[in-house]
Amino acid sequence: MILQALYQYQKRQEALGRGQKLGCAEVELKFLVEISDQGKFRQLVDLREGKRGKIYTLPQAEIRSGKKAYEKPCLMWDSVDFVLGHPKSDGESDRETAANKLEFFTRRVKSVEPRVKEPETKKAVAAVVAFYDGNEREKVAQDPKWKDCASIPGCKMSFRLSGDSRPVAALPEILDLASEKHGAAEDVRLGRCLITGETGPLAVLHPQTPIRGGQATGKLVGFQKSSGYDSYFKEQGLNAPVSQQVAFEYATALNGMLASERNSFYLAGDSYVFWTMPPEGQKDVAPPDDEDSFASFLRATVVGVPKEDDPDKGAEKVRAYFENLRQGIDFAAEDGRFYLLGLSPNSARISVRLWRTGTIKEFKRNLQKHIEDFTVMNSKRERPSFTLYEILRSTTLDGKVDKLPPNLSGSLLDSVVGGSCYPMTLYQRVIGRARAERRMRDEWAAVVKGSLNRWAQRNRYELGKENFTMSLDVENRNEGYVLGRLFAVIEKIQQDALPGINATIGDRYYGAASSTPAAVIPRLLRMERFHLRKLGMGSQIHYNQMLAEILSLMNDHFPLRLDIIRQGAFALGYYHQRQALFTKKEGTEADVAEISLQNEEE
């Protein structure tokens, strides 16, 4: 299913004039060795913008593995150890390997020279051959940019002639040679492709599709080379036959999306790609490039918008995205298909973390539901919207989401796009952080509210039919929610009675009150009487009325303990009541002052 969807996406790209020639691929180069027509070294050209290099269409990377991987260099481009013989370390083994890589790369460069016919290509290839014959590569290490180049593991590079902007590897005739080689591969095995059903040359080894954090030789499809994994004497890729053409197409599609910020994002150690396809039977047109496309909304929901020079501008864009999504903005071609693929690196190959398909309308509905579930009202009467990255980061001590449990980010994203319950692991981490820090952040309140509501809708954990709102709900009779409200009022009374106190009731008793209220709340209510006496008569009346209203929602006794589900309701009630108390602060103080003044006059 995944390979078929990627193949169809690439065929669509070709129909729109964005396809790749067989045997070629988009490659990110970070440096170029600039040489003269005679092969003399001129300078090392840095192509990077930030951490990313420049994308070129080059001959496809060779499929290589094992002890003799150095025998398969790429055509006119490769990593710095192939192109310049720079070892990974000063160890004898690494120096020997780098020397072998350089030797085979040089051999391949020289083998190209008699095969090219165009004058431009002949001049460029001859200059590269002269570069190696004249030992000009030793001069590269003297360039000021060499230290930056050598410090990048597996830095990919090529050559270019002085006065030319294109790498030698990107010249049209070099790309034609790559296509010819791909079509004339040795030891071709014919068979029926599982994707297209057509008979043709089969891919024994699939192309590389490396992802961030994984091996440079990582593949989406890989097979063990051992008779224990074979069936009917078929080796490696022949066990699940896919044609060379289809393997090239799906790998080109995946690598292209991974390299595009428009079609991919990175979250907590996993890489995600997404794309759309038009409804069946509809005339295919290029997808819209405007920022209000559905893909932009998905990116805004997960990681925000691309980096902005002006951080305020970036924040405004995120808020605009969420507000438009709340209002139910219409997307073009809502009946079209939307695909989301999550990939996770491991020691040898790539694991599929998430795979979701559906119509754009379905994804849009689930995103709108997520925004609604995660919306809370803070004391400034704002409705902050949080990306999934911000939510995950808030549950860590040092803000590094890569240290979170490996399945958490994928499970959270799956619940968002699939409309299912949020992961219990996230909820537990939020409750744990709230107890440890003895406070409730906006992000945590959003997670608790969303989780409780979705569980209640699916009749889980005996939550009842209460729907937790984005702001204070004075009619909600949920036991944990009411206790949280009560605790917030008791803490506010203490803060008003003892301004500037170092440790409040919340700092001292939040953990105990949220887990064993019967052991803590009665004691705090007795202490609250002493604090009330230090306030004016108007404040005493105001808080007594508030306490009476909250206690009227309680049962006859305080529960001995609250399970983790009701602890979440406690945290949400505490958060909502505190936001309401500080939101109404100005009006309440004015009313209290007026009542106090009247009492004094009487």
SENU-992363 format. One record per residue (C-alpha): x, y, z; residue in three letters; residue number from 1. Coordinates in steps of 0.2 Angstrom, whole numbers, plus 2048, in hexadecimal, padded with zeros to 3 digits. Example, Ala and Ser with C-alpha at 12.3 -4.5 7.8 and 13.67 -1.06 7.14 Angstrom:
X/Y/Z/residuo/num
83E/7EA/827/ALA/1
844/7FB/824/SER/2
This chain:
X/Y/Z/residuo/num
800/800/800/MET/1
80E/80C/805/ILE/2
819/808/7F5/LEU/3
809/809/7EA/GLN/4
805/81A/7F1/ALA/5
816/821/7EF/LEU/6
817/81A/7DD/TYR/7
807/823/7D9/GLN/8
80D/833/7E0/TYR/9
81D/832/7D5/GLN/10
813/82E/7C6/LYS/11
808/83E/7C9/ARG/12
818/848/7CB/GLN/13
81D/842/7BA/GLU/14
80D/846/7B2/ALA/15
80F/858/7B9/LEU/16
820/859/7B2/GLY/17
829/857/7C3/ARG/18
830/845/7C0/GLY/19
841/83E/7C1/GLN/20
84B/835/7B3/LYS/21
84E/823/7B7/LEU/22
85E/821/7C0/GLY/23
85E/833/7C6/CYS/24
859/83A/7D7/ALA/25
859/84B/7E1/GLU/26
869/84B/7EB/VAL/27
86E/858/7F8/GLU/28
880/85E/7F5/LEU/29
888/869/803/LYS/30
899/86D/7FA/PHE/31
8A0/86E/7E9/LEU/32
8B2/86D/7E3/VAL/33
8B5/87B/7D7/GLU/34
8C2/877/7CA/ILE/35
8C9/880/7BA/SER/36
8C8/878/7A9/ASP/37
8D9/871/7AB/GLN/38
8D4/869/7BC/GLY/39
8DC/875/7C7/LYS/40
8D4/877/7D8/PHE/41
8CC/889/7DB/ARG/42
8C1/888/7EA/GLN/43
8B5/87E/7F5/LEU/44
8A4/885/7F3/VAL/45
898/884/801/ASP/46
886/881/7FB/LEU/47
87E/880/80D/ARG/48
870/88C/813/GLU/49
870/889/825/GLY/50
872/876/827/LYS/51
86A/871/816/ARG/52
873/870/806/GLY/53
86D/873/7F4/LYS/54
863/866/7EB/ILE/55
868/860/7DA/TYR/56
862/853/7CE/THR/57
871/847/7CD/LEU/58
874/834/7C9/PRO/59
86B/829/7D5/GLN/60
876/823/7E4/ALA/61
87D/812/7E3/GLU/62
876/804/7ED/ILE/63
884/7FE/7F7/ARG/64
887/7F5/808/SER/65
893/7E9/80F/GLY/66
8A6/7E8/810/LYS/67
8A8/7ED/7FE/LYS/68
89C/7FB/7FD/ALA/69
8AB/806/7F8/TYR/70
8AB/7FE/7E7/GLU/71
89A/807/7E2/LYS/72
89D/81A/7E1/PRO/73
890/825/7DB/CYS/74
892/82D/7CA/LEU/75
89C/83E/7CB/MET/76
896/841/7DC/TRP/77
897/839/7ED/ASP/78
89C/83C/800/SER/79
8AC/844/804/VAL/80
8B5/834/808/ASP/81
8B1/82E/7F6/PHE/82
8B5/83E/7ED/VAL/83
8C4/844/7F7/LEU/84
8C9/834/800/GLY/85
8C7/83C/811/HIS/86
8C6/82F/81F/PRO/87
8B9/82F/82D/LYS/88
8C6/82E/83A/SER/89
8D9/82C/83B/ASP/90
8D8/81A/83E/GLY/91
8E1/80E/832/GLU/92
8D1/805/82D/SER/93
8C8/815/828/ASP/94
8D7/81C/81F/ARG/95
8D8/80C/815/GLU/96
8C5/80C/811/THR/97
8C6/81F/80C/ALA/98
8D5/81B/800/ALA/99
8CB/80D/7F8/ASN/100
8BC/818/7F6/LYS/101
8C6/825/7ED/LEU/102
8CE/818/7E2/GLU/103
8BD/812/7DC/PHE/104
8B6/823/7DA/PHE/105
8C5/828/7CF/THR/106
8C3/819/7C5/ARG/107
8B1/81C/7C1/ARG/108
8B4/82F/7BD/VAL/109
8C1/829/7B0/LYS/110
8B5/81C/7A9/SER/111
8A9/82A/7A5/VAL/112
8B5/834/79A/GLU/113
8B5/829/78A/PRO/114
8A2/827/78B/ARG/115
89D/839/78A/VAL/116
89B/843/77A/LYS/117
894/854/77D/GLU/118
8A2/861/77D/PRO/119
89C/869/78E/GLU/120
89C/858/796/THR/121
8AD/852/78F/LYS/122
8B5/862/796/LYS/123
8AE/860/7A7/ALA/124
8B2/84E/7A9/VAL/125
8C4/851/7A2/ALA/126
8C6/85E/7AF/ALA/127
8C1/853/7BD/VAL/128
8CD/845/7B7/VAL/129
8DB/852/7B6/ALA/130
8D6/857/7C8/PHE/131
8DA/845/7CE/TYR/132
8E9/843/7C2/ASP/133
8F1/853/7C9/GLY/134
8EF/84F/7DB/ASN/135
8E5/85F/7DD/GLU/136
8DA/857/7EA/ARG/137
8E8/85A/7F7/GLU/138
8E5/86D/7F5/LYS/139
8D3/86C/7FB/VAL/140
8D8/869/80D/ALA/141
8E0/87B/80C/GLN/142
8D0/883/808/ASP/143
8C8/88D/816/PRO/144
8B8/884/815/LYS/145
8C0/873/816/TRP/146
8BD/871/829/LYS/147
8AB/874/827/ASP/148
8AA/867/819/CYS/149
8B4/85A/822/ALA/150
8AA/85C/832/SER/151
89A/856/829/ILE/152
898/843/82A/PRO/153
895/83D/818/GLY/154
895/84E/811/CYS/155
88F/84C/7FF/LYS/156
898/856/7F1/MET/157
89C/857/7DF/SER/158
8A7/862/7D3/PHE/159
8A3/871/7C8/ARG/160
8AD/87B/7BC/LEU/161
8B2/88D/7BF/SER/162
8A4/898/7B7/GLY/163
897/88B/7B7/ASP/164
889/889/7C4/SER/165
885/877/7C1/ARG/166
88E/868/7C9/PRO/167
896/85D/7BD/VAL/168
88B/84F/7C3/ALA/169
87C/859/7BE/ALA/170
880/85A/7AC/LEU/171
873/853/7A0/PRO/172
87F/846/798/GLU/173
884/840/7A9/ILE/174
872/83D/7AE/LEU/175
86F/834/79D/ASP/176
87E/828/7A2/LEU/177
876/825/7B2/ALA/178
865/820/7AA/SER/179
86E/815/79D/GLU/180
877/80C/7AC/LYS/181
867/809/7B5/HIS/182
85F/802/7A6/GLY/183
86D/7F6/7A2/ALA/184
870/7EF/7B3/ALA/185
879/7DE/7B4/GLU/186
870/7CE/7BA/ASP/187
85F/7D4/7B6/VAL/188
851/7C9/7BD/ARG/189
840/7CA/7B5/LEU/190
82F/7C8/7BF/GLY/191
81E/7CF/7C2/ARG/192
81E/7DF/7CD/CYS/193
812/7DF/7DC/LEU/194
80E/7F1/7DA/ILE/195
80A/7F3/7C7/THR/196
807/7E1/7C3/GLY/197
813/7E3/7B4/GLU/198
821/7D8/7AF/THR/199
832/7E0/7AF/GLY/200
844/7E0/7B7/PRO/201
842/7DE/7CA/LEU/202
84C/7E8/7D7/ALA/203
856/7DC/7E2/VAL/204
85C/7EA/7EC/LEU/205
851/7F9/7EF/HIS/206
857/80B/7EE/PRO/207
85D/815/7FE/GLN/208
850/820/806/THR/209
85A/827/815/PRO/210
851/831/823/ILE/211
857/83D/830/ARG/212
85F/834/83F/GLY/213
862/824/835/GLY/214
86F/81B/82B/GLN/215
874/823/81A/ALA/216
871/813/812/THR/217
85F/811/81A/GLY/218
852/80A/80F/LYS/219
83F/809/810/LEU/220
83F/7F7/809/VAL/221
84E/7EC/80E/GLY/222
850/7D9/80E/PHE/223
85C/7CE/818/GLN/224
869/7C5/80D/LYS/225
867/7B3/815/SER/226
85E/7A3/810/SER/227
855/7A4/820/GLY/228
84B/7B3/819/TYR/229
848/7AC/808/ASP/230
83A/7A3/800/SER/231
83A/797/7F1/TYR/232
84D/79B/7EF/PHE/233
849/7AD/7EB/LYS/234
856/7B9/7F2/GLU/235
853/7CB/7FA/GLN/236
848/7D6/7F0/GLY/237
842/7C7/7E5/LEU/238
838/7C1/7F4/ASN/239
82C/7D0/7F2/ALA/240
82F/7D4/7E0/PRO/241
82E/7E7/7DB/VAL/242
834/7ED/7CA/SER/243
844/7F8/7C9/GLN/244
839/806/7C1/GLN/245
82D/806/7D0/VAL/246
83B/805/7DD/ALA/247
842/814/7D5/PHE/248
832/81D/7D4/GLU/249
82D/81A/7E6/TYR/250
83F/81E/7ED/ALA/251
83F/82E/7E2/THR/252
82E/834/7E9/ALA/253
833/830/7FB/LEU/254
844/838/7FA/ASN/255
83D/847/7F2/GLY/256
830/84A/7FF/MET/257
83C/847/80D/LEU/258
847/855/806/ALA/259
838/861/804/SER/260
833/86B/813/GLU/261
822/86D/80B/ARG/262
81E/85A/80B/ASN/263
827/854/81B/SER/264
82A/859/82D/PHE/265
835/851/83B/TYR/266
82D/84E/84C/LEU/267
836/846/85B/ALA/268
842/83B/852/GLY/269
836/836/844/ASP/270
835/83C/832/SER/271
824/83E/82A/TYR/272
81F/841/818/VAL/273
80D/845/811/PHE/274
806/848/800/TRP/275
7F5/84A/7F8/THR/276
7ED/841/7E8/MET/277
7DE/848/7DF/PRO/278
7CD/83E/7DF/PRO/279
7CC/830/7D3/GLU/280
7C5/835/7C3/GLY/281
7C9/848/7C5/GLN/282
7D5/850/7BA/LYS/283
7E6/852/7C2/ASP/284
7ED/863/7C5/VAL/285
7FB/86A/7CF/ALA/286
7F8/86B/7E1/PRO/287
7F6/87D/7E8/PRO/288
806/886/7EE/ASP/289
7FD/892/7F9/ASP/290
800/892/80C/GLU/291
7EE/88E/810/ASP/292
7EF/87C/809/SER/293
7EB/86E/814/PHE/294
7FD/869/814/ALA/295
802/879/81C/SER/296
7F4/877/82A/PHE/297
7FB/866/82E/LEU/298
80D/86D/830/ARG/299
806/87B/83A/ALA/300
7FD/86E/846/THR/301
80D/863/848/VAL/302
81C/86E/848/VAL/303
816/880/844/GLY/304
81B/88A/834/VAL/305
82D/88A/82C/PRO/306
839/895/835/LYS/307
836/8A8/833/GLU/308
843/8B6/835/ASP/309
836/8BF/83F/ASP/310
830/8B3/84D/PRO/311
820/8BD/850/ASP/312
81C/8BB/83E/LYS/313
81E/8A8/840/GLY/314
813/8A8/84F/ALA/315
806/8B2/847/GLU/316
805/8A6/838/LYS/317
803/897/844/VAL/318
7F4/8A0/84D/ARG/319
7ED/8A4/83C/ALA/320
7EE/892/836/TYR/321
7E5/88C/846/PHE/322
7D8/899/845/GLU/323
7D4/895/833/ASN/324
7D3/883/838/LEU/325
7C7/886/846/ARG/326
7BB/890/83A/GLN/327
7BB/881/82E/GLY/328
7C4/888/820/ILE/329
7C0/880/80F/ASP/330
7CE/876/806/PHE/331
7CE/873/7F3/ALA/332
7CB/861/7EE/ALA/333
7C5/85B/7FF/GLU/334
7C1/84A/7F7/ASP/335
7D3/848/7F2/GLY/336
7DE/83B/7FB/ARG/337
7EA/840/809/PHE/338
7F9/835/80E/TYR/339
804/836/81E/LEU/340
813/82B/820/LEU/341
81E/82A/830/GLY/342
82F/823/82F/LEU/343
83B/81F/83E/SER/344
84D/81B/83D/PRO/345
855/80B/845/ASN/346
866/803/844/SER/347
865/7FB/833/ALA/348
856/801/829/ARG/349
846/80C/82A/ILE/350
836/808/834/SER/351
825/80D/830/VAL/352
81E/817/83F/ARG/353
80E/81D/838/LEU/354
803/81B/828/TRP/355
7F3/824/826/ARG/356
7E8/827/816/THR/357
7D7/82F/814/GLY/358
7CF/83D/80B/THR/359
7D4/84F/80E/ILE/360
7C3/852/816/LYS/361
7C6/844/823/GLU/362
7D7/84B/828/PHE/363
7D0/85C/829/LYS/364
7C1/857/834/ARG/365
7CD/84E/840/ASN/366
7D9/85D/840/LEU/367
7CB/869/844/GLN/368
7C5/85D/852/LYS/369
7D7/85C/859/HIS/370
7D8/86F/859/ILE/371
7C7/870/863/GLU/372
7CC/863/86F/ASP/373
7DD/86B/873/PHE/374
7D6/87D/875/THR/375
7D6/885/886/VAL/376
7D3/897/88C/MET/377
7E1/89F/896/ASN/378
7E0/8AD/8A2/SER/379
7E2/8BA/894/LYS/380
7D3/8B4/88B/ARG/381
7DE/8AC/87E/GLU/382
7DC/89B/876/ARG/383
7EE/896/873/PRO/384
7F1/889/866/SER/385
7FF/87C/868/PHE/386
809/872/85B/THR/387
80C/860/85F/LEU/388
81E/864/861/TYR/389
81A/871/86E/GLU/390
80F/865/877/ILE/391
81D/857/877/LEU/392
82A/863/87C/ARG/393
820/869/88B/SER/394
820/857/892/THR/395
833/857/893/THR/396
83F/85D/8A0/LEU/397
84C/865/894/ASP/398
841/868/885/GLY/399
849/85A/87A/LYS/400
83B/850/872/VAL/401
847/844/86B/ASP/402
849/83C/87C/LYS/403
836/838/87D/LEU/404
830/826/87C/PRO/405
832/821/86A/PRO/406
820/81D/866/ASN/407
818/82D/86F/LEU/408
81A/839/860/SER/409
813/82D/853/GLY/410
804/828/85F/SER/411
800/83A/862/LEU/412
800/83F/84F/LEU/413
7F6/82F/84B/ASP/414
7E9/834/858/SER/415
7E8/846/850/VAL/416
7E6/841/83E/VAL/417
7DC/831/842/GLY/418
7D0/839/84F/GLY/419
7D3/82C/85C/SER/420
7D7/82E/86E/CYS/421
7E8/836/873/TYR/422
7F5/82B/87A/PRO/423
7F4/827/88C/MET/424
807/829/88D/THR/425
806/83B/889/LEU/426
7F8/83E/896/TYR/427
802/835/8A3/GLN/428
812/83F/8A0/ARG/429
807/84F/8A1/VAL/430
800/84A/8B2/ILE/431
811/846/8B8/GLY/432
818/856/8B3/ARG/433
80A/860/8BB/ALA/434
80D/857/8CB/ARG/435
81F/859/8CA/ALA/436
81E/86C/8C6/GLU/437
80F/86F/8D1/ARG/438
807/87A/8C3/ARG/439
7FD/878/8B3/MET/440
803/87F/8A3/ARG/441
7F8/883/894/ASP/442
7FF/875/88A/GLU/443
7FC/868/897/TRP/444
7EA/86E/89A/ALA/445
7E7/86C/887/ALA/446
7ED/85A/888/VAL/447
7E3/856/897/VAL/448
7D3/85E/890/LYS/449
7D5/855/87F/GLY/450
7D9/844/887/SER/451
7CA/845/893/LEU/452
7BE/84A/886/ASN/453
7C3/83D/87A/ARG/454
7C2/82F/887/TRP/455
7B1/836/88D/ALA/456
7AA/835/87B/GLN/457
7B0/823/87A/ARG/458
7A9/81E/88B/ASN/459
7BA/81A/892/ARG/460
7BF/81B/8A5/TYR/461
7AE/81F/8AB/GLU/462
7B0/831/8A8/LEU/463
79D/834/8A6/GLY/464
796/840/899/LYS/465
79E/850/89F/GLU/466
7A6/859/891/ASN/467
7B5/863/897/PHE/468
7B4/875/88F/THR/469
7C3/880/88A/MET/470
7BF/88C/899/SER/471
7B7/88B/8AB/LEU/472
7A8/880/8AB/ASP/473
79F/884/8BC/VAL/474
792/877/8B8/GLU/475
79E/868/8B6/ASN/476
79B/85C/8C4/ARG/477
7AA/850/8C1/ASN/478
7B2/84C/8D1/GLU/479
7C4/850/8CC/GLY/480
7BF/860/8C3/TYR/481
7B6/867/8D2/VAL/482
7C4/862/8DE/LEU/483
7D0/86B/8D2/GLY/484
7C5/87B/8D2/ARG/485
7C4/87A/8E5/LEU/486
7D7/879/8E7/PHE/487
7DA/888/8DC/ALA/488
7CE/893/8E6/VAL/489
7D7/88E/8F6/ILE/490
7E8/892/8EF/GLU/491
7E1/8A3/8E9/LYS/492
7DA/8A7/8FA/ILE/493
7EC/8A4/901/GLN/494
7F4/8AF/8F4/GLN/495
7E8/8BD/8F7/ASP/496
7EA/8BC/90A/ALA/497
7FD/8BA/909/LEU/498
804/8C3/8FA/PRO/499
816/8BF/8F5/GLY/500
816/8AE/8FE/ILE/501
824/8A3/8F9/ASN/502
81B/893/8F8/ALA/503
809/892/8F5/THR/504
7FD/884/8F9/ILE/505
7FE/87E/8E7/GLY/506
811/87D/8E9/ASP/507
810/872/8F9/ARG/508
800/868/8F6/TYR/509
7FC/866/8E4/TYR/510
802/854/8E2/GLY/511
7FA/84E/8F2/ALA/512
7E9/857/8EF/ALA/513
7E8/850/8DD/SER/514
7EB/83E/8E2/SER/515
7E5/83D/8F4/THR/516
7D8/84B/8F7/PRO/517
7D0/844/906/ALA/518
7E1/846/910/ALA/519
7E4/858/90A/VAL/520
7D5/862/905/ILE/521
7CC/862/916/PRO/522
7DC/868/91E/ARG/523
7DE/876/911/LEU/524
7CC/87B/914/LEU/525
7D0/87E/926/ARG/526
7DF/888/922/MET/527
7D5/892/916/GLU/528
7CA/899/924/ARG/529
7DA/8A1/92C/PHE/530
7DF/8A9/91B/HIS/531
7CD/8B0/918/LEU/532
7CE/8BA/928/ARG/533
7DC/8C4/921/LYS/534
7D1/8CA/912/LEU/535
7C4/8D7/911/GLY/536
7B2/8D3/914/MET/537
7AE/8D5/902/GLY/538
7BC/8C8/8FD/SER/539
7B6/8BC/90B/GLN/540
7A4/8BD/904/ILE/541
7AA/8BA/8F2/HIS/542
7B5/8AB/8F6/TYR/543
7A9/8A3/902/ASN/544
79B/8A4/8F5/GLN/545
7A7/89C/8E8/MET/546
7AC/88E/8F4/LEU/547
79A/88B/8F8/ALA/548
796/889/8E6/GLU/549
7A4/87D/8E3/ILE/550
7A1/873/8F2/LEU/551
78F/871/8ED/SER/552
794/867/8DE/LEU/553
79E/85B/8E9/MET/554
798/84A/8F1/ASN/555
796/849/903/ASP/556
7A8/844/906/HIS/557
7B9/847/8FD/PHE/558
7C0/838/8F4/PRO/559
7CE/82E/8FC/LEU/560
7D8/82E/8EC/ARG/561
7D7/833/8DA/LEU/562
7DD/828/8CC/ASP/563
7E7/82F/8BE/ILE/564
7D8/833/8B3/ILE/565
7CF/83D/8C1/ARG/566
7E0/845/8C4/GLN/567
7DF/84C/8B3/GLY/568
7CE/853/8B6/ALA/569
7D5/85B/8C6/PHE/570
7E3/863/8BD/ALA/571
7D7/86A/8B0/LEU/572
7CB/871/8BD/GLY/573
7DA/879/8C6/TYR/574
7E0/881/8B6/TYR/575
7CF/887/8B1/HIS/576
7CB/88E/8C2/GLN/577
7DC/897/8C3/ARG/578
7DA/89F/8B2/GLN/579
7C8/8A5/8B6/ALA/580
7CE/8AC/8C7/LEU/581
7DC/8B6/8BE/PHE/582
7D1/8BB/8AF/THR/583
7C4/8C2/8BB/LYS/584
7D1/8CA/8C6/LYS/585
7CE/8DC/8C1/GLU/586
7BB/8DB/8C2/GLY/587
7BB/8D1/8D2/THR/588
7C7/8DD/8DB/GLU/589
7BC/8EC/8D6/ALA/590
7AC/8E3/8DD/ASP/591
7B5/8DF/8ED/VAL/592
7BC/8F0/8EF/ALA/593
7AA/8F7/8ED/GLU/594
7A3/8EB/8FA/ILE/595
7B1/8EE/906/SER/596
7AE/901/904/LEU/597
79B/8FF/908/GLN/598
79F/8F4/917/ASN/599
7AB/901/91E/GLU/600
79E/90F/91B/GLU/601
791/905/924/GLU/602
